[in-house]
């Protein structure tokens, strides 16, 4: 089956919740070939290192099953935490959740700047 699966993470996420989340992901992936597992983290408004740890472990499980974890509806704080911990390029993310206090990045290109 090539359809994406979905895992929803609801706060609060405690360290003792991580094994159960891992089991849920394994159940989604066992038996079916799924290129991506969408992980809805939209309810996580106050991310911490426990949620980052959980997402890292879930990504490892997905990779072991020839799949990828793709987080959806992540708040800017979670995206920043993933980036600061070095996981920003490892865990794929879809659309960021729209917030009033988003992290604004302004990119300026000047004539003559080298292309990257």
C-alpha positions as CSV (number, residue, x, y, z in Angstrom):
1,X,0.0,0.0,0.0
2,X,1.5,3.4,-1.0
3,X,-0.9,5.6,1.0
4,X,0.6,7.8,3.7
5,X,-0.3,6.9,7.3
6,X,-1.0,9.5,10.0
7,X,0.1,9.6,13.6
8,X,-1.3,12.3,15.9
9,X,0.7,13.5,18.9
10,X,-1.2,15.2,21.7
11,X,0.4,17.1,24.6
12,X,1.6,16.6,27.1
13,X,4.2,14.2,25.9
14,X,6.3,12.7,28.7
15,X,9.3,10.5,28.5
16,X,7.2,7.5,29.5
17,X,4.9,8.2,26.6
18,X,7.6,7.7,24.0
19,X,7.6,3.9,23.9
20,X,3.8,3.9,23.3
21,X,4.2,6.4,20.4
22,X,6.9,4.2,18.9
23,X,4.6,1.1,19.2
24,X,1.8,3.1,17.4
25,X,4.1,4.0,14.6
26,X,5.4,0.4,14.2
27,X,1.7,-0.8,14.0
28,X,1.1,1.7,11.2
29,X,4.2,0.6,9.3
30,X,4.1,-3.1,9.8
31,X,3.0,-5.0,6.7
32,X,2.5,-2.0,4.4
33,X,5.0,-0.1,2.4
34,X,4.3,3.6,3.2
35,X,6.7,6.2,1.8
36,X,5.7,8.8,4.5
37,X,4.0,8.8,7.8
38,X,2.4,12.2,8.5
39,X,2.9,13.1,12.1
40,X,0.4,15.8,13.2
41,X,1.9,17.9,16.0
42,X,-0.5,20.8,15.6
43,X,-1.7,20.5,19.2
44,X,1.9,20.8,20.6
45,X,2.0,24.5,21.5
46,X,4.9,24.4,24.0
47,X,7.5,22.1,22.6
48,X,10.4,20.9,24.6
49,X,13.3,18.4,24.3
50,X,11.0,15.5,25.2
51,X,8.9,16.1,22.0
52,X,12.2,16.5,20.0
53,X,13.4,13.2,21.5
54,X,10.1,11.5,20.6
55,X,10.2,12.8,17.0
56,X,13.8,11.7,16.6
57,X,13.0,8.2,17.8
58,X,9.9,8.0,15.6
59,X,12.0,9.1,12.6
60,X,14.5,6.3,13.3
61,X,11.7,3.8,13.4
62,X,10.3,5.1,10.1
63,X,13.7,4.9,8.5
64,X,14.1,1.2,9.7
65,X,10.8,0.5,7.8
66,X,11.9,2.3,4.6
67,X,9.7,5.3,5.3
68,X,10.0,8.9,6.5
69,X,8.4,10.8,9.2
70,X,6.9,14.1,8.0
71,X,5.6,16.4,10.7
72,X,2.6,18.5,10.0
73,X,1.2,21.7,11.6
74,X,4.4,22.3,13.6
75,X,4.5,25.6,15.5
76,X,7.6,27.8,14.8
77,X,9.0,27.0,18.2
78,X,9.1,23.3,17.4
79,X,10.7,23.9,14.0
80,X,13.3,26.1,15.7
81,X,14.0,23.4,18.4
82,X,14.5,20.8,15.7
83,X,16.9,23.1,13.9
84,X,18.8,23.9,17.0
85,X,19.2,20.2,17.9
86,X,20.5,19.4,14.4
87,X,17.3,17.5,13.4
88,X,15.9,20.2,11.2
89,X,17.3,18.5,8.1
90,X,16.5,15.0,9.3
91,X,12.9,15.3,10.1
92,X,10.8,16.5,7.2
93,X,8.1,19.1,7.9
94,X,5.1,20.1,5.9
95,X,3.1,23.2,6.4
96,X,3.9,25.2,9.6
97,X,1.0,26.0,11.8
98,X,-0.1,29.7,11.4
99,X,0.5,31.7,14.5
100,X,0.3,35.3,15.4
101,X,3.9,35.2,16.7
102,X,5.7,33.5,13.9
103,X,9.4,33.6,13.3
104,X,10.0,36.0,10.5
105,X,13.0,35.5,8.2
106,X,13.6,38.1,5.6
107,X,15.9,37.2,2.7
108,X,17.6,40.0,0.8
109,X,19.4,39.3,-2.5
110,X,21.7,42.0,-3.8
111,X,22.8,42.2,-7.4
112,X,26.2,40.6,-7.8
113,X,25.7,38.2,-4.9
114,X,26.9,34.7,-5.7
115,X,24.3,32.0,-6.2
116,X,24.3,29.3,-3.6
